Amino acid sequence: MDQIIRYLKNSDHILVASHANPDGDAIGSLIAMGLCFDGLNKKTTLYNESPIPAVYRFLPAANRVVRTVKNREYDLAVILDCGDLQRIGKAVSVVRQIPIIVNIDHHVTNTRFGHFQLIDTSACATAEIIYRLIKQMNVPFDKAIATSIYTGILTDTGSFRFSNTNRAAFSICQEMVGLGVDPYNIAQHVYGTYSLGRIKLLNLALDSIEISNNGKLSIMTLSQDMFDETHTQAEDSDGLINYAKRIEDVKIAALIQENRNGQEKSKKIKRFDVSLRSDGTVDVASIAASFGGGGHSIAAGFSIETTLSDITSQILKLSEKI
């Protein structure tokens, strides 16, 4: 960590990026890291390829996150919450030209890309690692950074319900509350309200659920027609997979989501983003890795170009091994 800190402090223009289709940890870590660099008077660009989900737009400095980057004179890139560099999306070509790449993550499937790695698979969230890094850099925590860290940990532990919840999750969040974070306010933003369009999207998503013959695997599907019909965006699908996961006896839930930005090679072959969730008895990270993706044992994902019927069939076959 000391060597990474030296490079961070000696850099002038830093690009900070997290994975496309971001969750609360990816966005919270991104913003916390950016605000930390503000405290060090660094020129910083915050990047995420996808629109920030509506539930996280309350976070401080969320409006600073850009969706495109050009070949500028960045001297260092910090890549957050990505098991593989490709997960940041189209900006990968720009990042590869940056002299120093720092990889900060907590996924067991991390490919160890970059020049320096700060990876802790025992961390409850990447936000936990960012918390420790900010502490080590002696940058004071303010309410804005604390809010971002708290949100990252809260969401990645499923409100402290998931198996990755550790002692640090509670102690860090307690410290963040002491700095002015309002747990009720954050919970209201993250879990409290939904747009009418998102409720309509949920209704269509629930109708799409398929269950394997043995009842141990569920599949939820979201097409672009569904998003168009409900006037919603891809980020409105955040959390919908949990409804498929909570079905009695289901051990693996899959969400197959058509990617609007994918380039169709034919009317049937499209790009799909697939999210996987486990009840803890099946390692979905290994399943995602077999498709070129990654993640955690209980939450993972991958992207694929194929037909909807083909990917649905491949996933349903997974139930035969459960």
C-alpha positions in Angstrom: 0.0 0.0 0.0 2.9 2.4 0.8 4.2 2.2 -2.8 0.7 2.9 -4.2 0.3 5.9 -1.9 3.6 7.3 -3.1 2.5 7.1 -6.7 -1.0 8.6 -5.9 0.6 11.5 -4.1 3.1 12.2 -6.8 0.5 12.1 -9.7 -0.9 15.2 -11.2 -4.0 14.1 -13.3 -5.7 10.9 -12.1 -8.5 9.0 -13.9 -10.7 7.1 -11.5 -13.1 4.5 -13.0 -15.4 1.7 -11.8 -17.3 -1.0 -13.7 -20.1 -0.4 -16.1 -23.6 -1.0 -14.9 -22.5 0.2 -11.5 -23.8 -0.9 -8.1 -23.7 1.1 -4.9 -20.1 -0.1 -4.1 -18.8 0.9 -7.5 -20.3 4.4 -7.3 -19.6 4.9 -3.6 -16.0 3.9 -4.0 -15.6 6.0 -7.1 -16.9 9.2 -5.5 -15.1 8.6 -2.2 -11.8 8.1 -4.0 -12.4 11.3 -6.1 -13.2 13.4 -3.1 -10.0 12.1 -1.4 -8.0 13.3 -4.3 -9.7 16.6 -4.1 -8.3 16.8 -0.6 -4.8 16.3 -2.0 -5.4 19.0 -4.6 -5.2 16.5 -7.5 -6.7 17.0 -10.9 -9.2 14.2 -11.1 -11.6 12.7 -13.6 -14.3 10.4 -12.4 -15.6 7.9 -15.0 -18.3 5.3 -15.4 -19.5 4.2 -18.8 -23.1 3.8 -17.6 -25.7 6.3 -16.3 -25.6 6.4 -12.5 -28.7 4.5 -11.2 -31.3 7.0 -9.9 -31.1 5.6 -6.4 -27.4 6.7 -6.1 -27.7 10.2 -7.7 -28.1 11.7 -4.2 -24.5 11.0 -3.5 -22.2 14.1 -3.3 -20.3 14.8 -6.5 -22.4 12.3 -8.4 -22.8 14.9 -11.1 -19.0 14.9 -11.7 -19.0 11.4 -13.0 -18.5 11.4 -16.8 -19.4 8.7 -19.3 -16.7 9.3 -21.9 -13.0 10.0 -21.7 -10.5 11.0 -24.4 -6.8 10.5 -24.7 -5.7 13.2 -22.3 -2.5 13.3 -20.4 -3.5 11.2 -17.4 -0.4 10.0 -15.5 -2.2 7.5 -13.4 -5.5 5.5 -13.4 -7.3 4.0 -10.4 -9.6 1.2 -11.4 -12.2 0.3 -8.7 -14.3 -2.8 -8.1 -13.4 -4.5 -11.4 -12.3 -8.1 -11.5 -11.0 -7.5 -15.0 -10.0 -4.2 -16.8 -12.5 -4.9 -19.6 -15.3 -4.3 -17.1 -14.9 -0.5 -17.3 -16.2 -0.6 -20.9 -15.1 1.4 -23.9 -12.6 3.5 -22.0 -10.3 0.5 -21.7 -8.3 1.7 -24.8 -7.6 5.0 -23.1 -6.7 3.4 -19.8 -4.2 1.1 -21.4 -2.2 4.1 -22.6 -1.9 5.5 -19.0 1.6 5.0 -17.6 0.5 3.6 -14.2 -2.7 1.6 -13.5 -3.7 0.8 -9.9 -6.2 -2.0 -9.4 -8.3 -1.8 -6.2 -10.8 -4.6 -5.7 -12.3 -7.3 -3.4 -13.4 -9.9 -6.0 -11.9 -13.4 -5.8 -11.9 -13.6 -9.6 -9.7 -10.5 -10.0 -7.2 -11.1 -12.8 -4.5 -9.0 -11.1 -4.3 -6.5 -14.0 -2.5 -3.2 -13.7 0.9 -2.2 -12.5 -0.1 -2.2 -8.8 -2.8 -4.1 -7.0 -4.6 -3.5 -3.8 -6.9 -6.5 -3.5 -8.4 -7.9 -0.4 -11.0 -10.6 -1.0 -11.9 -10.6 2.7 -13.1 -7.0 2.5 -16.9 -6.6 2.6 -16.8 -4.1 -0.2 -14.3 -2.2 -2.3 -15.5 0.8 -0.2 -13.9 -0.9 2.9 -10.5 -0.9 1.1 -10.9 2.7 0.0 -11.7 3.6 3.6 -8.4 2.1 4.7 -6.5 3.7 1.9 -7.9 7.2 2.7 -6.9 6.6 6.4 -3.4 5.6 5.4 -3.1 8.7 3.2 -4.0 10.9 6.2 -6.8 12.6 4.3 -9.5 13.9 6.7 -13.0 12.3 6.3 -15.8 14.7 5.8 -19.5 14.0 5.6 -19.4 13.7 1.8 -16.7 11.0 1.8 -18.3 9.3 4.8 -21.7 9.1 2.9 -20.0 7.5 -0.1 -18.2 4.9 2.0 -21.3 4.1 4.0 -23.4 3.7 0.9 -20.9 1.4 -0.7 -20.7 -0.9 2.3 -24.5 -0.8 3.0 -25.4 -1.9 -0.5 -22.7 -4.5 -1.1 -23.6 -6.3 2.1 -27.3 -6.1 1.3 -27.9 -4.0 4.4 -25.7 -6.2 6.4 -27.6 -9.4 5.4 -25.1 -11.0 3.0 -22.4 -13.5 4.0 -19.6 -10.9 3.1 -20.7 -8.8 6.1 -17.8 -8.6 8.5 -16.9 -6.8 11.7 -15.3 -4.0 9.6 -18.6 -3.3 7.9 -20.2 -2.4 11.2 -17.2 -0.5 12.7 -16.6 1.6 9.6 -20.3 2.4 9.2 -20.5 3.4 12.9 -17.6 5.7 12.4 -19.2 7.2 9.3 -22.4 7.8 11.2 -20.3 9.6 13.8 -19.1 11.9 11.0 -22.7 13.0 10.2 -24.0 10.2 7.9 -27.8 9.8 8.3 -28.7 6.1 7.9 -32.4 6.8 7.5 -31.8 9.4 4.7 -29.5 7.0 2.8 -31.9 4.1 3.2 -34.7 6.2 1.9 -32.7 7.1 -1.2 -31.5 3.6 -1.8 -34.5 1.5 -0.8 -37.4 3.9 -0.1 -38.8 5.2 -3.3 -39.2 4.0 -6.9 -40.5 5.8 -10.0 -43.7 4.6 -11.6 -41.8 3.3 -14.6 -39.6 1.2 -12.4 -42.6 -0.4 -10.7 -44.0 -1.2 -14.2 -40.7 -2.6 -15.2 -40.7 -4.8 -12.1 -44.1 -6.1 -13.1 -42.9 -7.1 -16.5 -39.7 -8.6 -15.0 -41.8 -10.8 -12.6 -43.9 -12.0 -15.4 -40.8 -13.1 -17.3 -39.5 -15.4 -14.5 -38.8 -19.0 -15.6 -38.1 -21.8 -13.1 -36.0 -24.9 -13.9 -37.6 -28.3 -13.7 -36.0 -29.1 -10.4 -37.1 -25.7 -9.0 -33.5 -24.7 -8.0 -32.8 -22.1 -10.6 -34.8 -19.0 -11.7 -34.3 -16.8 -14.7 -35.6 -13.2 -15.1 -35.4 -11.5 -18.5 -35.4 -7.9 -19.4 -35.6 -6.9 -23.0 -35.2 -3.4 -24.6 -38.9 -3.6 -25.5 -39.6 -3.7 -21.7 -37.5 -0.6 -21.1 -39.1 1.2 -24.0 -42.6 0.3 -22.8 -42.0 1.5 -19.3 -39.9 4.5 -20.3 -37.0 3.2 -18.1 -33.3 2.8 -18.5 -30.9 0.0 -17.8 -30.0 1.4 -14.4 -33.7 1.0 -13.3 -33.1 -2.8 -13.2 -30.8 -2.4 -10.1 -31.9 -4.9 -7.5 -34.7 -6.6 -9.5 -32.8 -9.9 -9.5 -33.4 -10.3 -5.8 -37.0 -11.0 -6.4 -36.0 -14.1 -8.5 -33.5 -15.1 -5.8 -36.0 -15.0 -3.0 -38.3 -17.7 -4.5 -38.6 -20.7 -2.2 -36.1 -23.5 -3.0 -34.2 -21.4 -5.6 -30.4 -21.7 -5.2 -29.3 -19.7 -8.2 -31.1 -16.7 -9.8 -30.1 -15.2 -13.2 -31.1 -11.9 -14.7 -30.6 -11.8 -18.5 -30.7 -8.2 -19.6 -30.4 -7.0 -23.2 -27.7 -4.4 -23.7 -28.9 -1.4 -25.6 -25.3 -0.5 -26.5 -24.6 -3.9 -27.9 -24.0 -4.1 -31.7 -26.4 -6.6 -33.2 -24.8 -9.0 -35.6 -28.3 -10.2 -36.7 -31.9 -9.7 -35.6 -31.5 -12.6 -33.1 -27.8 -12.3 -32.0 -27.5 -9.5 -29.4 -25.4 -8.6 -26.5 -26.7 -9.6 -23.0 -25.5 -8.7 -19.5 -26.1 -11.7 -17.2 -26.2 -11.3 -13.4 -26.1 -14.3 -11.2 -27.0 -14.6 -7.5 -26.6 -17.6 -5.2 -28.2 -18.5 -1.8 -24.6 -19.4 -0.7 -24.6 -23.1 -1.5 -23.4 -22.6 -5.1 -20.3 -20.6 -6.3 -21.6 -18.4 -9.1 -18.2 -16.7 -9.5 -16.9 -19.9 -11.1 -20.0 -20.1 -13.3 -19.5 -16.5 -14.4 -15.8 -17.1 -15.0 -16.6 -20.0 -17.4 -18.4 -17.3 -19.5 -15.5 -14.8 -19.3 -17.0 -12.9 -16.3 -16.4 -12.9 -12.6 -17.5 -11.7 -9.2 -18.1 -13.2 -5.8 -19.3 -16.7 -4.8 -22.8 -15.3 -4.1 -22.9 -12.5 -6.7 -21.3 -12.5 -10.1 -21.9 -11.7 -13.8 -20.8 -11.8 -17.4 -21.6 -10.4 -20.8 -22.2 -12.4 -23.9 -23.2 -12.1 -27.6 -25.7 -14.8 -28.5 -29.4 -15.3 -28.9 -31.8 -15.0 -26.0 -33.0 -18.6 -26.5 -29.4 -19.9 -26.4 -28.3 -18.1 -23.3 -31.5 -19.1 -21.6 -31.0 -22.7 -22.5 -27.3 -22.6 -21.3 -28.4 -21.2 -17.9 -31.2 -23.6 -17.4 -28.8 -26.5 -18.0 -26.9 -25.3 -14.9 -29.8 -26.5 -12.8 -28.9 -30.1 -13.7 -25.7 -29.8 -11.5 -27.4 -28.3 -8.5 
